[in-house]
Amino acid sequence: MMNKIINFRLAFLFVLLPFCVFSQIKKYENIDAKALAIKYLNSIEAISDEINSFAKTNEEKTRAMFVWITNNIAYDTKAFFSGNYPEPDVKITLKNKKAVCEGYCLLFKTFCDLNKIPCITMNGYSKGVGYSPGKSFSNTDHTWNIAKIGEEWKLIESTWGAGYVTSTGFEKQFFDQYFFANPEKFILNHLPADPMWQLLSCEVPLYMFEKDTNSLKNFLENKKCVVSQNPKISDYYALDSINRFRVFNENAYAYNPKNEDGLVQLSFIYTKFAYDNIQILNRLDKNSDKSKTTKLATDAKQFLLKAQEYIKKVKSKESYFQQSVSMQNQVIPQNMEYIDWFLNKK
């Protein structure tokens, strides 16, 4: 029941900001040439080995992977326009040579994981295909990566770095500004679901992101918003993966209560916490410390109550949400019944 805990509706930009990138391209000229010379490989491990043969620092490695991905992976416009998104899988992406944003992100993150480079996949809101000023955002529609290079987290958007989508398909074009993107410019068309990851000294509220670009630029200027690493990030990244996912969704829902994806994820997360406690209880023998078993059961009940509280707030009629609500309305009472029996038994 826990396999389906992430659902992203995706978007892709077709109008891009003008930029000046000659200095950055020159800086990475040697790395880029070697990355572009790597023959097409169907193994992320083999690609990593090739990159590591010439890239020595984490900055060089992430740059080489960004260049390799944007040069070799096309955007899957058929999946995008049909709404039939494939499950992200590195092997499938490399085999098909195309992906939507989740596939790009997973490929990049897997490379980072192989090289022990701290990296997360960020989901959020984007001003892509179908966007018009004033659009109201509810659930997230896009993903990108954020990698830690030295002591700083850097924005990496390989999907938009690879090209752009038109009404007729995908146009391949390298956009260098999406490698180590400037947060002050990135925020104009990318808003992370958790505002901690805006990497700015001020927090841009959702309603301001929903306004036109000039209004958002004026907001940033008036607030004297500059690039800044949020001190909360260190504590967040120190958590285990499930608790990072919990904190992320709690922050995302607090930031945007219209984000019902966050409600579903939180309901699943707390159900999992309860299930983990139940599994421990089932493995304990009858001579186990009663105070320990009682705490496990009591905590499990509180987790289930939280899961129930979140799922009750879901109002969307979309099939994904309705299926999630239906599932939780069966699973939560079943587990609650077991916990109540356990707590009341002599």
BALOBA-1460 file (C-alpha; in Angstrom, 3 decimals):
// residues 346
<rec num="1" residu="m" x="0.000" y="0.000" z="0.000"/>
<rec num="2" residu="m" x="2.997" y="2.281" z="0.476"/>
<rec num="3" residu="n" x="4.371" y="1.995" z="-3.035"/>
<rec num="4" residu="k" x="2.176" y="4.795" z="-4.368"/>
<rec num="5" residu="i" x="3.300" y="7.720" z="-2.246"/>
<rec num="6" residu="i" x="4.390" y="10.164" z="-4.907"/>
<rec num="7" residu="n" x="2.319" y="11.487" z="-7.756"/>
<rec num="8" residu="f" x="3.520" y="14.369" z="-9.897"/>
<rec num="9" residu="r" x="1.687" y="16.153" z="-12.661"/>
<rec num="10" residu="l" x="4.360" y="17.546" z="-14.888"/>
<rec num="11" residu="a" x="4.910" y="20.759" z="-16.808"/>
<rec num="12" residu="f" x="7.616" y="22.014" z="-19.169"/>
<rec num="13" residu="l" x="8.720" y="25.507" z="-20.164"/>
<rec num="14" residu="f" x="8.570" y="26.708" z="-23.750"/>
<rec num="15" residu="v" x="9.335" y="30.397" z="-23.186"/>
<rec num="16" residu="l" x="12.809" y="30.885" z="-21.725"/>
<rec num="17" residu="l" x="14.534" y="33.877" z="-20.205"/>
<rec num="18" residu="p" x="17.348" y="35.526" z="-22.171"/>
<rec num="19" residu="f" x="20.733" y="34.883" z="-20.695"/>
<rec num="20" residu="c" x="24.465" y="35.459" z="-20.987"/>
<rec num="21" residu="v" x="26.425" y="32.284" z="-20.343"/>
<rec num="22" residu="f" x="29.660" y="32.653" z="-22.253"/>
<rec num="23" residu="s" x="31.794" y="32.892" z="-19.124"/>
<rec num="24" residu="q" x="30.300" y="29.741" z="-17.632"/>
<rec num="25" residu="i" x="30.619" y="27.818" z="-20.886"/>
<rec num="26" residu="k" x="34.260" y="28.867" z="-21.132"/>
<rec num="27" residu="k" x="34.865" y="27.788" z="-17.525"/>
<rec num="28" residu="y" x="33.620" y="24.280" z="-18.294"/>
<rec num="29" residu="e" x="34.841" y="24.108" z="-21.880"/>
<rec num="30" residu="n" x="37.206" y="21.172" z="-21.278"/>
<rec num="31" residu="i" x="34.743" y="19.202" z="-19.110"/>
<rec num="32" residu="d" x="31.910" y="19.810" z="-21.579"/>
<rec num="33" residu="a" x="33.944" y="18.566" z="-24.537"/>
<rec num="34" residu="k" x="34.836" y="15.336" z="-22.743"/>
<rec num="35" residu="a" x="31.250" y="14.815" z="-21.570"/>
<rec num="36" residu="l" x="29.938" y="15.285" z="-25.118"/>
<rec num="37" residu="a" x="32.511" y="12.782" z="-26.407"/>
<rec num="38" residu="i" x="31.176" y="9.964" z="-24.191"/>
<rec num="39" residu="k" x="29.467" y="7.430" z="-26.422"/>
<rec num="40" residu="y" x="25.883" y="6.546" z="-25.615"/>
<rec num="41" residu="l" x="25.771" y="4.039" z="-22.764"/>
<rec num="42" residu="n" x="22.805" y="2.126" z="-21.349"/>
<rec num="43" residu="s" x="24.230" y="1.867" z="-17.847"/>
<rec num="44" residu="i" x="24.378" y="4.701" z="-15.332"/>
<rec num="45" residu="e" x="27.317" y="2.953" z="-13.679"/>
<rec num="46" residu="a" x="29.213" y="2.922" z="-16.982"/>
<rec num="47" residu="i" x="28.408" y="6.590" z="-17.577"/>
<rec num="48" residu="s" x="29.638" y="7.392" z="-14.071"/>
<rec num="49" residu="d" x="32.882" y="5.518" z="-14.681"/>
<rec num="50" residu="e" x="33.460" y="7.433" z="-17.924"/>
<rec num="51" residu="i" x="32.849" y="10.764" z="-16.208"/>
<rec num="52" residu="n" x="35.100" y="9.863" z="-13.299"/>
<rec num="53" residu="s" x="37.936" y="9.151" z="-15.729"/>
<rec num="54" residu="f" x="38.285" y="12.888" z="-16.384"/>
<rec num="55" residu="a" x="36.163" y="14.771" z="-13.817"/>
<rec num="56" residu="k" x="37.838" y="14.972" z="-10.414"/>
<rec num="57" residu="t" x="35.745" y="17.345" z="-8.297"/>
<rec num="58" residu="n" x="32.046" y="17.129" z="-7.481"/>
<rec num="59" residu="e" x="31.481" y="20.328" z="-9.424"/>
<rec num="60" residu="e" x="33.137" y="18.849" z="-12.520"/>
<rec num="61" residu="k" x="31.236" y="15.577" z="-12.114"/>
<rec num="62" residu="t" x="27.824" y="17.209" z="-11.819"/>
<rec num="63" residu="r" x="28.622" y="19.494" z="-14.755"/>
<rec num="64" residu="a" x="29.636" y="16.522" z="-16.914"/>
<rec num="65" residu="m" x="26.465" y="14.610" z="-16.007"/>
<rec num="66" residu="f" x="24.294" y="17.648" z="-16.699"/>
<rec num="67" residu="v" x="25.892" y="18.023" z="-20.140"/>
<rec num="68" residu="w" x="25.599" y="14.291" z="-20.884"/>
<rec num="69" residu="i" x="21.916" y="14.160" z="-19.917"/>
<rec num="70" residu="t" x="20.911" y="17.292" z="-21.784"/>
<rec num="71" residu="n" x="22.756" y="16.100" z="-24.890"/>
<rec num="72" residu="n" x="21.458" y="12.530" z="-24.895"/>
<rec num="73" residu="i" x="17.985" y="12.480" z="-23.314"/>
<rec num="74" residu="a" x="15.032" y="13.990" z="-25.168"/>
<rec num="75" residu="y" x="11.810" y="15.133" z="-23.535"/>
<rec num="76" residu="d" x="9.005" y="12.589" z="-23.918"/>
<rec num="77" residu="t" x="6.385" y="14.803" z="-25.554"/>
<rec num="78" residu="k" x="4.124" y="11.836" z="-26.338"/>
<rec num="79" residu="a" x="3.857" y="11.035" z="-22.646"/>
<rec num="80" residu="f" x="3.443" y="14.700" z="-21.747"/>
<rec num="81" residu="f" x="0.650" y="15.487" z="-24.183"/>
<rec num="82" residu="s" x="-1.187" y="12.204" z="-23.528"/>
<rec num="83" residu="g" x="-0.913" y="12.522" z="-19.757"/>
<rec num="84" residu="n" x="0.222" y="8.883" z="-19.655"/>
<rec num="85" residu="y" x="3.450" y="9.294" z="-17.708"/>
<rec num="86" residu="p" x="5.781" y="6.307" z="-17.324"/>
<rec num="87" residu="e" x="7.084" y="5.313" z="-13.921"/>
<rec num="88" residu="p" x="10.547" y="6.879" z="-13.575"/>
<rec num="89" residu="d" x="13.200" y="4.227" z="-14.047"/>
<rec num="90" residu="v" x="16.859" y="4.815" z="-14.910"/>
<rec num="91" residu="k" x="17.147" y="1.716" z="-17.117"/>
<rec num="92" residu="i" x="14.003" y="2.601" z="-19.076"/>
<rec num="93" residu="t" x="15.116" y="6.214" z="-19.517"/>
<rec num="94" residu="l" x="18.500" y="5.117" z="-20.889"/>
<rec num="95" residu="k" x="16.919" y="2.503" z="-23.112"/>
<rec num="96" residu="n" x="14.319" y="4.879" z="-24.594"/>
<rec num="97" residu="k" x="16.625" y="7.924" z="-24.624"/>
<rec num="98" residu="k" x="13.726" y="10.067" z="-23.463"/>
<rec num="99" residu="a" x="11.918" y="11.004" z="-20.275"/>
<rec num="100" residu="v" x="9.669" y="13.505" z="-18.558"/>
<rec num="101" residu="c" x="11.047" y="15.556" z="-15.687"/>
<rec num="102" residu="e" x="10.953" y="12.760" z="-13.105"/>
<rec num="103" residu="g" x="13.091" y="10.607" z="-15.393"/>
<rec num="104" residu="y" x="15.661" y="13.360" z="-15.888"/>
<rec num="105" residu="c" x="15.816" y="13.962" z="-12.145"/>
<rec num="106" residu="l" x="16.133" y="10.306" z="-11.200"/>
<rec num="107" residu="l" x="18.951" y="9.830" z="-13.703"/>
<rec num="108" residu="f" x="20.854" y="12.791" z="-12.292"/>
<rec num="109" residu="k" x="20.230" y="11.843" z="-8.658"/>
<rec num="110" residu="t" x="21.297" y="8.231" z="-9.251"/>
<rec num="111" residu="f" x="24.584" y="9.522" z="-10.660"/>
<rec num="112" residu="c" x="25.032" y="11.720" z="-7.579"/>
<rec num="113" residu="d" x="24.246" y="8.795" z="-5.286"/>
<rec num="114" residu="l" x="26.863" y="6.648" z="-7.017"/>
<rec num="115" residu="n" x="29.404" y="9.405" z="-6.432"/>
<rec num="116" residu="k" x="28.276" y="10.227" z="-2.881"/>
<rec num="117" residu="i" x="27.269" y="13.748" z="-3.865"/>
<rec num="118" residu="p" x="24.403" y="15.007" z="-1.654"/>
<rec num="119" residu="c" x="21.436" y="15.522" z="-3.947"/>
<rec num="120" residu="i" x="17.674" y="15.748" z="-3.665"/>
<rec num="121" residu="t" x="14.836" y="15.720" z="-6.154"/>
<rec num="122" residu="m" x="12.649" y="18.754" z="-5.588"/>
<rec num="123" residu="n" x="9.048" y="18.946" z="-6.645"/>
<rec num="124" residu="g" x="7.276" y="22.231" z="-7.036"/>
<rec num="125" residu="y" x="5.351" y="24.599" z="-9.272"/>
<rec num="126" residu="s" x="6.468" y="25.787" z="-12.697"/>
<rec num="127" residu="k" x="5.428" y="28.318" z="-15.277"/>
<rec num="128" residu="g" x="5.513" y="25.982" z="-18.228"/>
<rec num="129" residu="v" x="3.227" y="24.835" z="-21.018"/>
<rec num="130" residu="g" x="-0.291" y="26.092" z="-20.433"/>
<rec num="131" residu="y" x="0.761" y="28.703" z="-17.892"/>
<rec num="132" residu="s" x="-0.732" y="32.198" z="-18.004"/>
<rec num="133" residu="p" x="-0.217" y="35.025" z="-15.478"/>
<rec num="134" residu="g" x="-2.593" y="34.752" z="-12.574"/>
<rec num="135" residu="k" x="-2.898" y="30.981" z="-12.777"/>
<rec num="136" residu="s" x="-3.701" y="29.466" z="-9.389"/>
<rec num="137" residu="f" x="-1.421" y="26.578" z="-8.393"/>
<rec num="138" residu="s" x="-2.722" y="23.714" z="-6.299"/>
<rec num="139" residu="n" x="-0.733" y="20.512" z="-6.736"/>
<rec num="140" residu="t" x="2.892" y="20.433" z="-7.856"/>
<rec num="141" residu="d" x="3.609" y="19.973" z="-11.553"/>
<rec num="142" residu="h" x="7.376" y="19.706" z="-12.019"/>
<rec num="143" residu="t" x="10.627" y="18.354" z="-10.552"/>
<rec num="144" residu="w" x="14.288" y="19.375" z="-10.600"/>
<rec num="145" residu="n" x="17.474" y="18.585" z="-8.656"/>
<rec num="146" residu="i" x="19.379" y="20.399" z="-5.929"/>
<rec num="147" residu="a" x="22.919" y="19.170" z="-5.232"/>
<rec num="148" residu="k" x="25.339" y="20.151" z="-2.495"/>
<rec num="149" residu="i" x="28.677" y="21.284" z="-3.886"/>
<rec num="150" residu="g" x="31.116" y="22.148" z="-1.126"/>
<rec num="151" residu="e" x="29.022" y="23.947" z="1.481"/>
<rec num="152" residu="e" x="26.368" y="25.264" z="-0.885"/>
<rec num="153" residu="w" x="23.230" y="23.735" z="-2.389"/>
<rec num="154" residu="k" x="22.987" y="24.351" z="-6.135"/>
<rec num="155" residu="l" x="19.951" y="24.296" z="-8.435"/>
<rec num="156" residu="i" x="20.218" y="21.935" z="-11.405"/>
<rec num="157" residu="e" x="17.400" y="21.733" z="-13.949"/>
<rec num="158" residu="s" x="18.407" y="19.218" z="-16.614"/>
<rec num="159" residu="t" x="14.911" y="18.927" z="-18.100"/>
<rec num="160" residu="w" x="14.715" y="22.560" z="-19.154"/>
<rec num="161" residu="g" x="18.454" y="22.546" z="-19.865"/>
<rec num="162" residu="a" x="17.891" y="19.993" z="-22.650"/>
<rec num="163" residu="g" x="15.544" y="22.053" z="-24.806"/>
<rec num="164" residu="y" x="11.919" y="23.085" z="-25.008"/>
<rec num="165" residu="v" x="8.496" y="21.827" z="-26.038"/>
<rec num="166" residu="t" x="6.398" y="23.263" z="-28.849"/>
<rec num="167" residu="s" x="2.980" y="22.248" z="-30.136"/>
<rec num="168" residu="t" x="4.715" y="19.928" z="-32.597"/>
<rec num="169" residu="g" x="7.253" y="18.255" z="-30.336"/>
<rec num="170" residu="f" x="10.578" y="18.652" z="-28.555"/>
<rec num="171" residu="e" x="13.210" y="21.085" z="-29.781"/>
<rec num="172" residu="k" x="16.671" y="20.158" z="-28.573"/>
<rec num="173" residu="q" x="18.714" y="23.144" z="-27.399"/>
<rec num="174" residu="f" x="21.260" y="23.428" z="-24.600"/>
<rec num="175" residu="f" x="20.418" y="26.037" z="-21.958"/>
<rec num="176" residu="d" x="23.437" y="26.543" z="-19.765"/>
<rec num="177" residu="q" x="21.743" y="28.798" z="-17.208"/>
<rec num="178" residu="y" x="19.971" y="25.786" z="-15.700"/>
<rec num="179" residu="f" x="23.238" y="24.385" z="-14.354"/>
<rec num="180" residu="f" x="23.839" y="25.978" z="-10.955"/>
<rec num="181" residu="a" x="20.896" y="28.233" z="-11.729"/>
<rec num="182" residu="n" x="20.767" y="31.602" z="-10.013"/>
<rec num="183" residu="p" x="17.986" y="31.346" z="-7.346"/>
<rec num="184" residu="e" x="16.997" y="34.993" z="-7.943"/>
<rec num="185" residu="k" x="16.202" y="34.162" z="-11.584"/>
<rec num="186" residu="f" x="15.108" y="30.570" z="-11.080"/>
<rec num="187" residu="i" x="12.289" y="31.666" z="-8.752"/>
<rec num="188" residu="l" x="10.686" y="33.557" z="-11.632"/>
<rec num="189" residu="n" x="9.479" y="30.265" z="-13.129"/>
<rec num="190" residu="h" x="10.242" y="27.589" z="-10.504"/>
<rec num="191" residu="l" x="8.749" y="27.557" z="-7.016"/>
<rec num="192" residu="p" x="9.725" y="24.672" z="-4.697"/>
<rec num="193" residu="a" x="6.825" y="23.158" z="-2.756"/>
<rec num="194" residu="d" x="8.853" y="23.640" z="0.443"/>
<rec num="195" residu="p" x="9.890" y="27.327" z="0.605"/>
<rec num="196" residu="m" x="13.061" y="26.420" z="2.507"/>
<rec num="197" residu="w" x="14.506" y="25.386" z="-0.862"/>
<rec num="198" residu="q" x="13.985" y="28.742" z="-2.574"/>
<rec num="199" residu="l" x="17.579" y="29.464" z="-1.463"/>
<rec num="200" residu="l" x="16.748" y="33.125" z="-0.968"/>
<rec num="201" residu="s" x="17.026" y="35.513" z="1.982"/>
<rec num="202" residu="c" x="13.284" y="36.212" z="1.841"/>
<rec num="203" residu="e" x="10.379" y="33.839" z="1.303"/>
<rec num="204" residu="v" x="8.384" y="34.300" z="-1.874"/>
<rec num="205" residu="p" x="4.732" y="33.538" z="-1.079"/>
<rec num="206" residu="l" x="2.668" y="31.472" z="-3.484"/>
<rec num="207" residu="y" x="0.291" y="34.329" z="-4.314"/>
<rec num="208" residu="m" x="3.247" y="36.444" z="-5.455"/>
<rec num="209" residu="f" x="4.623" y="33.637" z="-7.641"/>
<rec num="210" residu="e" x="1.183" y="33.401" z="-9.245"/>
<rec num="211" residu="k" x="1.397" y="37.020" z="-10.369"/>
<rec num="212" residu="d" x="3.124" y="38.251" z="-13.522"/>
<rec num="213" residu="t" x="6.907" y="38.280" z="-13.802"/>
<rec num="214" residu="n" x="7.299" y="42.026" z="-13.314"/>
<rec num="215" residu="s" x="5.308" y="41.940" z="-10.073"/>
<rec num="216" residu="l" x="7.494" y="39.122" z="-8.808"/>
<rec num="217" residu="k" x="10.679" y="40.974" z="-9.801"/>
<rec num="218" residu="n" x="9.455" y="44.072" z="-7.966"/>
<rec num="219" residu="f" x="8.730" y="41.974" z="-4.882"/>
<rec num="220" residu="l" x="12.252" y="40.552" z="-4.889"/>
<rec num="221" residu="e" x="13.747" y="44.002" z="-5.348"/>
<rec num="222" residu="n" x="11.646" y="45.619" z="-2.626"/>
<rec num="223" residu="k" x="12.430" y="42.818" z="-0.170"/>
<rec num="224" residu="k" x="16.116" y="43.015" z="-1.128"/>
<rec num="225" residu="c" x="15.974" y="39.287" z="-1.732"/>
<rec num="226" residu="v" x="19.387" y="37.748" z="-2.374"/>
<rec num="227" residu="v" x="20.829" y="34.248" z="-2.624"/>
<rec num="228" residu="s" x="21.022" y="32.615" z="0.787"/>
<rec num="229" residu="q" x="21.401" y="29.103" z="2.204"/>
<rec num="230" residu="n" x="18.592" y="28.395" z="4.679"/>
<rec num="231" residu="p" x="20.122" y="27.189" z="8.004"/>
<rec num="232" residu="k" x="17.234" y="24.721" z="8.441"/>
<rec num="233" residu="i" x="18.475" y="22.688" z="5.483"/>
<rec num="234" residu="s" x="21.299" y="21.035" z="7.472"/>
<rec num="235" residu="d" x="18.903" y="19.667" z="10.094"/>
<rec num="236" residu="y" x="16.519" y="18.555" z="7.366"/>
<rec num="237" residu="y" x="19.175" y="16.666" z="5.402"/>
<rec num="238" residu="a" x="20.410" y="14.942" z="8.566"/>
<rec num="239" residu="l" x="17.039" y="13.162" z="8.889"/>
<rec num="240" residu="d" x="16.463" y="9.685" z="7.462"/>
<rec num="241" residu="s" x="14.684" y="9.539" z="4.114"/>
<rec num="242" residu="i" x="11.150" y="8.905" z="5.399"/>
<rec num="243" residu="n" x="11.343" y="11.753" z="7.904"/>
<rec num="244" residu="r" x="12.768" y="14.062" z="5.246"/>
<rec num="245" residu="f" x="9.750" y="13.176" z="3.152"/>
<rec num="246" residu="r" x="7.460" y="13.844" z="6.134"/>
<rec num="247" residu="v" x="8.995" y="17.242" z="6.922"/>
<rec num="248" residu="f" x="8.970" y="18.205" z="3.258"/>
<rec num="249" residu="n" x="5.260" y="17.448" z="2.922"/>
<rec num="250" residu="e" x="4.386" y="19.132" z="6.211"/>
<rec num="251" residu="n" x="6.194" y="22.273" z="5.047"/>
<rec num="252" residu="a" x="4.659" y="22.013" z="1.578"/>
<rec num="253" residu="y" x="1.121" y="21.715" z="2.952"/>
<rec num="254" residu="a" x="1.642" y="24.557" z="5.428"/>
<rec num="255" residu="y" x="2.949" y="26.703" z="2.558"/>
<rec num="256" residu="n" x="0.091" y="25.828" z="0.212"/>
<rec num="257" residu="p" x="-3.034" y="24.255" z="1.774"/>
<rec num="258" residu="k" x="-4.392" y="23.783" z="-1.769"/>
<rec num="259" residu="n" x="-1.698" y="21.146" z="-2.317"/>
<rec num="260" residu="e" x="-3.706" y="17.958" z="-1.796"/>
<rec num="261" residu="d" x="-0.761" y="15.854" z="-2.939"/>
<rec num="262" residu="g" x="0.825" y="16.786" z="0.378"/>
<rec num="263" residu="l" x="-2.236" y="15.589" z="2.284"/>
<rec num="264" residu="v" x="-2.160" y="12.205" z="0.578"/>
<rec num="265" residu="q" x="1.566" y="11.785" z="1.129"/>
<rec num="266" residu="l" x="1.283" y="12.695" z="4.818"/>
<rec num="267" residu="s" x="-1.578" y="10.249" z="5.299"/>
<rec num="268" residu="f" x="0.497" y="7.466" z="3.736"/>
<rec num="269" residu="i" x="3.580" y="8.417" z="5.755"/>
<rec num="270" residu="y" x="1.799" y="8.290" z="9.115"/>
<rec num="271" residu="t" x="0.084" y="5.044" z="8.149"/>
<rec num="272" residu="k" x="3.531" y="3.626" z="7.460"/>
<rec num="273" residu="f" x="4.790" y="4.777" z="10.870"/>
<rec num="274" residu="a" x="1.844" y="2.955" z="12.472"/>
<rec num="275" residu="y" x="2.432" y="-0.139" z="10.345"/>
<rec num="276" residu="d" x="6.098" y="-0.234" z="11.358"/>
<rec num="277" residu="n" x="5.092" y="-0.204" z="15.032"/>
<rec num="278" residu="i" x="2.550" y="-2.974" z="14.431"/>
<rec num="279" residu="q" x="5.216" y="-5.096" z="12.762"/>
<rec num="280" residu="i" x="7.458" y="-4.678" z="15.818"/>
<rec num="281" residu="l" x="4.574" y="-5.608" z="18.126"/>
<rec num="282" residu="n" x="3.906" y="-8.747" z="16.101"/>
<rec num="283" residu="r" x="7.512" y="-9.853" z="16.515"/>
<rec num="284" residu="l" x="7.579" y="-9.415" z="20.287"/>
<rec num="285" residu="d" x="6.825" y="-12.388" z="22.502"/>
<rec num="286" residu="k" x="4.325" y="-12.481" z="25.387"/>
<rec num="287" residu="n" x="7.073" y="-11.834" z="27.955"/>
<rec num="288" residu="s" x="8.081" y="-8.496" z="26.436"/>
<rec num="289" residu="d" x="8.170" y="-5.381" z="28.578"/>
<rec num="290" residu="k" x="4.539" y="-4.219" z="28.821"/>
<rec num="291" residu="s" x="5.438" y="-0.531" z="29.051"/>
<rec num="292" residu="k" x="7.385" y="-0.868" z="25.795"/>
<rec num="293" residu="t" x="4.567" y="-2.647" z="23.961"/>
<rec num="294" residu="t" x="1.982" y="-0.191" z="25.279"/>
<rec num="295" residu="k" x="4.023" y="2.765" z="24.034"/>
<rec num="296" residu="l" x="4.449" y="1.167" z="20.611"/>
<rec num="297" residu="a" x="0.720" y="0.580" z="20.358"/>
<rec num="298" residu="t" x="-0.218" y="4.026" z="21.702"/>
<rec num="299" residu="d" x="2.148" y="5.728" z="19.269"/>
<rec num="300" residu="a" x="0.748" y="3.625" z="16.437"/>
<rec num="301" residu="k" x="-2.763" y="4.783" z="17.291"/>
<rec num="302" residu="q" x="-1.667" y="8.432" z="17.275"/>
<rec num="303" residu="f" x="-0.016" y="7.911" z="13.893"/>
<rec num="304" residu="l" x="-3.248" y="6.450" z="12.515"/>
<rec num="305" residu="l" x="-5.291" y="9.331" z="13.884"/>
<rec num="306" residu="k" x="-2.945" y="11.747" z="12.106"/>
<rec num="307" residu="a" x="-3.215" y="9.743" z="8.883"/>
<rec num="308" residu="q" x="-6.991" y="9.851" z="9.178"/>
<rec num="309" residu="e" x="-6.967" y="13.591" z="9.861"/>
<rec num="310" residu="y" x="-4.977" y="14.283" z="6.688"/>
<rec num="311" residu="i" x="-6.945" y="12.015" z="4.348"/>
<rec num="312" residu="k" x="-10.258" y="13.508" z="5.497"/>
<rec num="313" residu="k" x="-9.119" y="16.893" z="4.179"/>
<rec num="314" residu="v" x="-8.720" y="15.607" z="0.605"/>
<rec num="315" residu="k" x="-11.556" y="17.007" z="-1.521"/>
<rec num="316" residu="s" x="-10.302" y="16.493" z="-5.077"/>
<rec num="317" residu="k" x="-12.436" y="14.325" z="-7.349"/>
<rec num="318" residu="e" x="-9.489" y="13.275" z="-9.529"/>
<rec num="319" residu="s" x="-9.105" y="9.493" z="-9.747"/>
<rec num="320" residu="y" x="-5.703" y="9.392" z="-8.049"/>
<rec num="321" residu="f" x="-7.004" y="11.234" z="-5.009"/>
<rec num="322" residu="q" x="-10.234" y="9.268" z="-4.864"/>
<rec num="323" residu="q" x="-8.323" y="5.970" z="-5.055"/>
<rec num="324" residu="s" x="-5.985" y="7.147" z="-2.292"/>
<rec num="325" residu="v" x="-8.906" y="8.178" z="-0.070"/>
<rec num="326" residu="s" x="-10.654" y="4.865" z="-0.693"/>
<rec num="327" residu="m" x="-7.501" y="2.926" z="0.149"/>
<rec num="328" residu="q" x="-6.883" y="4.844" z="3.352"/>
<rec num="329" residu="n" x="-10.523" y="4.540" z="4.407"/>
<rec num="330" residu="q" x="-10.029" y="0.787" z="4.375"/>
<rec num="331" residu="v" x="-6.493" y="0.498" z="5.701"/>
<rec num="332" residu="i" x="-6.687" y="2.960" z="8.603"/>
<rec num="333" residu="p" x="-9.796" y="1.445" z="10.315"/>
<rec num="334" residu="q" x="-8.365" y="-2.082" z="9.940"/>
<rec num="335" residu="n" x="-5.129" y="-1.097" z="11.648"/>
<rec num="336" residu="m" x="-6.984" y="0.964" z="14.248"/>
<rec num="337" residu="e" x="-9.141" y="-2.029" z="15.098"/>
<rec num="338" residu="y" x="-6.050" y="-4.153" z="15.692"/>
<rec num="339" residu="i" x="-4.404" y="-1.485" z="17.863"/>
<rec num="340" residu="d" x="-7.553" y="-1.042" z="19.970"/>
<rec num="341" residu="w" x="-7.735" y="-4.795" z="20.456"/>
<rec num="342" residu="f" x="-4.091" y="-4.887" z="21.471"/>
<rec num="343" residu="l" x="-4.450" y="-2.049" z="23.990"/>
<rec num="344" residu="n" x="-7.613" y="-3.524" z="25.523"/>
<rec num="345" residu="k" x="-6.546" y="-7.124" z="25.784"/>
<rec num="346" residu="k" x="-5.636" y="-8.432" z="29.239"/>
